[in-house]
Amino acid sequence: MPNLRSDLVFAMPFSNVLHLPFADKVKATRLAGLRQMTIQPQEVLKLVAEGLSIADMKSIAADGGIEIGRLDPLCPWVPDWRPTNFGADYARAHDISPKVFFDLCDELGCRYMSLNATFPASRYTNEQITGFYAEICRQAAEHGVTCDLECIPMWGVVSLEQGWKILKASGAKNGGFVFDCTHFTRSNPSLETLRQIPGNLSTASSSATAMSRCGRASRWNWNVSSGCGRGRVTSRSPPSSTRSMREAGSCRSGRKCSPPAWRPSRRRRLPTCRAGRCFSTRP
């Protein structure tokens, strides 16, 4: 069993175990020494249609000592959410209404959600997106869910800078970010913007390959962290990209959460944690 920090919550991203039956997802999460797992809403519906109830899923997870902490992602939160750079199969799979999504959050006990802006960047103005985001955060709050926006350059919210403007303007108290090093480094990032964002607003961190300033791929050994037990932990990732979040060093519980000792690696393989077991979600 890996020796992971007890003051952080490490989660297994759904994409790492997407190919496994549900019981094996839980087993893989447990063997990796992680406490939580994430899951897609469409996969939950598929499993239910195949005869595995949500109560059964929760029971299997609980038997393995695992919590299903995040439902990832919700896409239909704007009137025209469909992407133009993915095919019909993608849109069909992700066509899950907010009502169904939040009902699943309630049944699974998920307190966190990921929000993907899958529409093209030219489809809506920032003001319009802010209004849509404020409304979906309002709906999420009714279910006790934190609504984390993931800024992805190929879609409608292209950068953390744009996402920060939207979050501030929305006034949402339950808003936040999924911070992904890959998406951040691909968005022509501003470290100054990153320094302005309170670290506690990033409730989950994810990384795979990030591009250095010289254009060469860099890979890090690290883990996904989503909480410290009593509140949400400051987002942590390699020091070159989230120095301000590391310096913030606090979570909403009021505790001080110090960062892990990040170790850069140039090895050409999937990034792994220090235990050599778990790795992050997005390629």
N, C-alpha and C positions, 0 to 999 in steps of 0.2 A: 504494500500500500504506500503511495507517495506521501511524503511529509509536507503537506501544504499548510500555509498560514491559516490559523483558526479564526482570525479576526476578519477575514475576507470570505466572501461566498464565491466559489468557483463553479461555473456552469458549463454543461456540455451543449454546444450549439447544435441545432437540429440537423444542419447539413453534414456534420461529421458522422452521424449515425442514420442518415436518411434511408440507407439501404437495408437496415436491420428491422426485424420484427420488434414490436413494442417492448416485449419483455427483455430482448437483447439490448435495446437502447438503454434501458434501466441498468442492466448488468454492466454494460460498457462504461456507463457513467460512474457506477459504484467502484468498478475496478480501477478507474482512473483517479479515484479519490476525490471526486467532485460531489457537491451537495445538491446541485440543481441541474435541471435540463430545460431546454426550450423546445417548442414544438410548433409546427405550422397549423393553422386552423383547418386547411383543406385535408391535412393528414388525419387530424382528429375525426373529421366527418367521414373520411374514407374508412377508418378503423371501426367507427360506429356502424357504418353500412355493412361491414364485414362481420359484425356480430360482437365486437368488443365494446362494451359500454364505457362511458366516461367513469362511472363508479369503479369498474374493473381496472381501468387505467390508473386511477388514483390509488387503488388498493395494491396493484403491482408495484407502483412507484414507492408507496409507503413501506411495503415489505422490504424493498431494497434500500430504504433510508434516503430516498430521493424525493425532492420536491419539484413539481412542474411550475417554474417561476415566471415564465414569459411566453406569451403567444406572439408569434412572429411570422409574417407581417400582416398589417391591414393595408390594403391598397385603395379600395373604393371609398375615399373620404372627401373627394371632390366630385362635382357633377360628371365630368368626362375624365376618368382616371386612366383609361387604357393607354398603354405605351405604343409607340410607333416603331420601336426597335426590337420588339419581341413578337412572336407569332401568336396566332389565335389560341393555341393550347395554353400558353402562359396566362392570357387574359381569362380563359375559361376556368383554369385552376384557381385563380386568385379572385374570382368574382364572388366574394363573400361579403354580405352586407354588414354594416356596423352593428345592427341588432343581433344578427347571428354571432358575430365576433364577440360582442360583449356578453352574450348569453354563455358562450363557451368559456370566457374568462371567469364568469361566476361559477360555473359548474366545475371547472378545473382548479379554481382557487388562485388563478394567476393575478398578480398585483402589478405586473409590468407588461407593456405591449410595445411593439416596434411599428413605426409608421413609415411606409415607403411612398415617396412622391413619384409614382411611375409614369406620370404624364410628361410630355415634352416641355422643356424649359420655356418655350415661347407661347404656351397655351394660356397661361394666366399671369396676371401682374402680381407683384409682391403683396399689394394690398388685398387682392382677392385671396391669395394663398393664406395670408394672415387670418382672414375671416374664416376660411374653411378650417384652419388649424384650431382657432379658438373654439369653434363649434364642436369639433371632434374631441377636444380636451374637456369640454363641458360634459359631453356624453360619457367620456371615460371616468370623470370624477364621480358621476352617479353610481359607478360600479367600483369605486375605490381603486382605480387603475391609473398608474403613471403612464403618460403618453409620450414615448420617446421617438423623436424624429431622427431618421437616418439620412444624412446629406450625401447624395450619390451623384457624382458629376454627369453621368449619362442620362439623368432624368430631370425632374422639375425643380428640385432644390439642390443646386449644383455644388454648393460649398457650405462649409461651417459658417462663414461670414454671412451668407444669405440666411441660413437657418437661425443664426443668433438674432438677426434683425426681426425675423418672423416671430421667434419666441418672445422677445422683449415686447414687440408691438401687440402681441396677442393678449398679454396680461394673464396668461394661464398659470395657475399656481401648481398644477400637476404636470407641467410640461418638462421636457428634458431631451437629451440626445443619446443616441447610440453612437459612440465615437469609434470609427473604423480608420485605422492608420492608412490602409490602402486607399480608401476614398479620399481621405484628407490630403495625402501626398499627391494624388492625381488631380486635385482641384486648384492647382496654383495657389497653395495655401499661404495665409498670413499668420505668422506666429504671434504677431501683435494682437490679432483678433482672439487667438487662443488664450492669450494672457488675460484678456478682459473677461472671459467667461468663468464664473464661479465653478470650481471643480465638482461641486455636488450636483450640478445640473447634468452631468454625464453619468447616467446610472448603469451603463454597461460599456465595456471596451472590447474591441475586436480587431485583430490584425492578422495579416498573412505576409504578403510581400509589399514593402514600401519602397519608393524610389528616393534615393538620396539626391542631394543637390547636384551631384556630378552626373546623375542619370543612371548610375549603376544600381542594380537591385540589391537591397539589403534585407536580410531576414533576421528576426530576433527570436530568442527563446523567451516565451512569456505565457501568462495565463489570462483568461478572461475573468474579470472581477465585477460583481454586480451588487455587493452589499457587505456590510460589516457585522451583521447580526442584529443590531439595534436600529440601524438606519441605512441610508444609502451611502456607499463609500465614494470618495472622490475617484474619478476615473484615472486609471493608471495605464501607461503604455510606454514604449521606449522613450528615453529622456530627450532625444532630439526633437520629438514632436509634441510632447505634452508637459513641458517644463512647468508652465503656469499651474496646471492641474496638480502636479506633484507638490509645488510650493504651497498651494492652497491647503493641502493636507488635512481636510476635514470633511465630515459627512453631516447629513441633516440631523443625526442623533446628537451632535455636539462633540463626538469623540474625535481624537486625533488619529488619523490612519496613515502611517508612514508607508512609503512605496517599497515594493520588492526591489531586490538588487538586480536590475536588468543587465543582461549579458548579451552584447551584440554578437551575431554570428554571421559569417559569410558562406556557410555551407549551403549548397544548393539542394535543399530538401524542404519539406513542410516545416513550418516553425513548430517547436514543441516547448512545453514548459520545462522547468528545471528537473521535474521528475521524469521527463522523457516520455510522458504518456499522452497528455491532452494537447490539442492544438486548436487554433482559432478558426473562425468560420469561413471568411470570404477569400477566395483566390484572387 
